[in-house]
């Protein structure tokens, strides 16, 4: 992170993290739903813009941006969907403080979920560190972890096919991998007993690519 970066602080609160970001980033957008806390952030740093509102409802920047935030634990799912559901968004990276269980779930490849299989085609997610609950004031009920999300240099599925790929994965989870992939292709790639959760993002995207090749060959036949 440096002077050329635009960084979003979602759920800025009293500005403890905002202050650190303002010292290193070129521009910071601090989003805080509490009007009183938002008012207390205004004017404290020349390179910080304050948005008073719900972080899950903001319009994401069109220019490349990063997110560094201690997000409200009860809004984690909504915020992840905001940031990751549309891979054409300009998100470059995100470092999010989330519940420890969420950090572990979102950073391991198995068992997979619809979200991890879809998001994983465009982003790499790792568990950067654990933060004990005692490090917070007031302390939450559980420990936290830093979830590090980075855009892949080369997506596993072309951006132009993102919606088709999402439908492919959703169908596969809803009705089983064999509902979207021919048995022979699935057996060769993942094994005869493969279940949806057994396939990580790399496996799902590979099967999708192979199926697209088969479909194109069929379309070329007279």
N, C-alpha and C positions, 0 to 999 in steps of 0.2 A: 504494500500500500504506500502511495506517495502523493506528491502535490498535484498530480494529474488525475487523481481518482475521485469519483463521485461515490459516496458511501451513504447508505440508508441505515439509520438506527431506529428500529421498529420497537415501540414500547419504551421510549427514552426515559420515562420516569423523572427522577430528580436531576438527571444529566451526568451521572458519574461516568458512564461509558462515553457519552457524547463529548465530554471534555477531552478524553484521551484521543478520540477520533479527530476532533478539531485540530489537535496539535500535529497530526501527521497527514491528514487527507486534504485535498484541495477544496472540496466542498462536501458538506454533510447535510443530509435532510433528516431531522429528528421528528419522528411521528409519535404523538402522545395523545391518548383519548381523554385524559383528565384535563379539563380546561384550566384548572388552577395550576397544575404542574406544567402544562404547555406554556402558560403565561410566564412562569418563572424561568423558562429556558430562553425566552426571547431577549435578544440584545446582549447576551453574555459572550458570544463569540462571533466575530465578523464573517466567518465562512460557514455559519450554520443557519439553515432555513428551518423554521419550526412549522410543522403542520399539526393543527389540533384536530384530531379525528381518529377514526377506527383504522388501524393499520391494515386490517383485512380488506378494506374497501378502497384503498388508495389506487391511483393510476400509476403504474410503474413507469420509470423514466424510459424514454426512447433511446437515449444514449447509453453506452456501456456503464454498468454500475455494479457495486459490490454491496453486500449487506453484512453488517456486524451488529449483532443484537442479542440482548438477554430477553428473549421473547416471553410473553405471558404463557405459562405452561398450559393453561386451559384453552389457548387459542393456537396451539402448535400445528394441529392438522390443517386448520384454515390457512395459516400463513405459509405452510409448505406448499399447499395447493396453489396459492396466489403466486408464489415464486417459481414453481416448477411445472405446473400443468401445461403452460404454453412455452415450448422450447424455442419459439421464435422471439421471445422476450430477450432483452439485452443484458440479462444477468450474467456476470462473469464468474463471481464466486460469492459464497456466503459462509460465514462462521456464526453459528447459532448456539446459544446456551439453551439447552432443552432438558427435560427430565431424563435421568440416566437410562431408564428403560426405553424411552423413545430413541435416544442416541444409539443404543446398542441395536435396537430393531432396524433402524434405518441405515446402519453402517455395515451390517453383515449381509452376504449374498443369499443366505438360505436360513429359514424358509422364505421364499419370495412372496410378494403380494402384487396386485395389479399396479399399485403406485410405484413400487420399487422396480418392477420390470419395465414400466413405461419411462419413468424418470431416469433410470439407469442407462437408457439408450443415449442420453444427452449429457448426463452429469455423473461424475464420480463422487462417491460419498464415503468419508472415513470418520472414525471416532478419534478426535485429536487429543482429548484429555478428559479426566474425571475431575469434577469439582465437588468437594464434600459440602453437605448442606450447611455446615458450620461457617462456611465462607460468606454466607449471605446474611443480611440483616433486614428484616427478621428472617430467620432460617425457614426454608420450606419443609415440607414433610418428607421429602426424598432428596437424594443426591442429584447432581446435575452432570451433564457432559457437554463438551463442545463438539457439535456436529459440523464437520468441514465439507462443504460442497463446492466442487470445481467443474466448470464446463469442460467437456471433453474437447481436445484439440480437433478430433475428427469424430463426429457422431456415429453411432452404430447403425442408425437408420436415417436416411436423408430427411431433412426438415420438411421437404415438400410432401413426404409420406407420413408425417407425424400422426395425423388423425386416423389414417387407415391402419397404422400400426397399433394405435390405442384400441381401435375396435377389434383388431385381431387378438390382442392380449385379453381384453374384457371377455370376448367370446370364449377364449381358451380357458379362462378361470371359471366362467359360469357353467360351461358344459363339458369341460375337459379338453386337454390338448388335442385329442383325436378328432374333436369337432372342427378344428381349423387346419390341422396338418394331416396329410395322408399317413396311414399307419406305417408304411415302409420307410418314409422319410423320418418320422418321429422315432421309430425303433432304432434306426441307424444312428441318429444323433443323440438320443437321450435314453434309450432303453425301453423295453416293452412295457414296463410297469411305471413309467414316468407319470407323475402327477403334476398339476399346474405349479404347485409350490416348490417342486423339485428343480424347476428351471429358473435360472437367474437371468438377469438382463441380457447377458451375452448369449445365452442359449435361446431365449425368446427372439432376439433380434436376428440371430443366425437362421433360425427356422423360418422367420418371416422373409428373409432375403432369399432363402432357397425356394420357398413357396412362390415368391414373385418370379423367380427364374422359370419355374415350371409353368406358371400361368402365361408368361410371355411366349414360351415355346408353343403352348397350345394355341395362343392367338395367332401365331405365324402359320400354323398348319392350314392348308387349303380345305 
